[in-house]
Every structure is written in structure tokens, then in C-alpha cells.
Amino acid sequence: MNSCDPIGLIDSGVGGFTVLKELQHRLPNENYIYFGDSKRMPYGERENEELISLGNAIIRELEGYGVKAIVLACNTLSSLINELSSTVPLFSVIEAGVQETLLLRERGMVGLIATTATVKNRGYEKELALLTRDLHYIAQETHTLAKVINDGKKDLDDLKHNIREAVEPILRKGLKEGVMVEELLLGCTHFPIVAGTIREIYPDLTLINPANGLMRQMQAYFKEREFFCDREYKGSTTIFITAGREISERIMDQLDLNCDNLIETELSVFE
């Protein structure tokens, strides 16, 4: 592999754009290839067997483009990382989210909103248990929030309703345990897109974005192996989507995301 080979990213839609944005900001000289499978989102409502098949299929697609590493910019797939196979390093947004959580709190309880599959697979709880027994997540699944964000509907009342449905049970569970929940981990990469609205509703909650921890992981990995792309000019970004060009373009504009090529495609296994 060459140090300027691209970094691949995987998500079920536009949520991973929030991770790609951080990568472009922190590692601007790198090349990126993003694969967003909006046609089959939300991944969080699918069964593990299908998710593993989809994840491995996208990994094969990215490997075909010669990527030097792959970021699972999807919490649902990250919760199944041990079931995925890759010839290049895989970076888990869940591992990064746990590390980011521990920077803010060492003991007690932290709220976690995520997709059904992420909560069911207990990816965050398993990763956290490897590092500490003093801190626990109060996890709440949401069936609809990621899709509401990905579909890009402009009904603010509907968005706020979905946010409250996800967050309120966490706050109630905390109070039953005699705990005032002060931090909320955004356990789906779609959620940072609406972080401003979440803060508007819950101004006392500190929001945790796993993308920050992911950046530290990747910087440390590439530094240790001297595998940064060391050119002086900015790298290129190609984004593949399986559906939703209009929505993708809107979120790209909202995030001020750099994109040299936006290509509608299909996973080869489904063609």
C-alpha cells in the first residue's frame, strides 16, 4: 500500500458525512472514498445476518479501490465489527465513542441514544466493560430518528418529537436510579447532524460525538506507522451513494463537505 492510498468510510446513508467532515478537517491531505448505502437504510432495523453480509460487501467494494484503512462510520456495523472481514485495518466508531465518554466521566451513568441493532448488540456496553466497571450506559433505541434525519424532512416538530422519544426514557431511567444524567452519547452518526436541535431541547446535556475519538485513534495509528499522506495539497473525496442524491447534496451543503465526485451506484452483489 501507498501512504496516499485513500481512506474508506462506510455508512447506511448520510450520517457518516459527519465523520468524513472531521477527517477532512483534521487530515486534509488524505484521499477519501465514502460509501453510503441509503437505499437500504436504516441499517438499525435489519437483522445481524443481513448486516454482516452488507458490511462485508461494501468492504470488498472499498478494497477494490485500494483503500489503506476503512472507517466504520456506522454504529450498527461497528457493533458487529468482530463478524466483518477486511484486508485493511477497520476503525470502529463505537470504540472511539467509548474512549470519548471516558474523557468526560469515569464513573456513574451516561445516556446513549442509538439504533435498534446497536442497542440490541450491546456494542457500547461490551466495549466499555473492557475498560471499566465503574461507568454504565443507559441505552435507548430509536426506530425512527436516523431515518427522519436521512430523509431530510423539514418538519421541525416531527424532528423534535422523535428526539424527545429517544431522550426522555433515558432521563426517566436515570431518575429512577437516583441519577441526573448529564451526558448523552450520540450513538448514530446521523445524530450530530441535528445536534443543535438536541441542545435546544436539552441545554443541560453535554453531547458526546464519537467522531472526535475516532480522529485521535486514526492520527495515532498513522503516526506510529508513518503512514500519513505527506503531500502539501488537499486530497480528493469521492462519495458513492445507492440512493438519495438530492438528500446527500443537501447534507453535504449543510456540513460544507468537500466532494470531488458524487456517484450513484449499487453494490455489485445486488446488481
Secondary structure, 3 states (H helix, E strand, C coil): CCCCCCEEEEECCCCCHHHHHHHHHHCCCCCEEEEECHHHCCHHHCCHHHHHHHHHHHHHHHHHCCCCEEEECCHHHHCCHHHCCCCCCEEEHHHHHHHHHHHHCCCEEEEEEECHHHHHHCHHHHHHHCCCCCEEEEEEECCCHHHHHHHCCCCHHHHHHHHHHHHHHHHHHHHHCCCCCCEEEEECCCHHHHHHHHHHHCCCCEEECHHHHHHHHHHHHHHHCCCCCCCCCCCCEEEEECCCHHHHHHHHHHHCCCCCEEEECCCHHHC
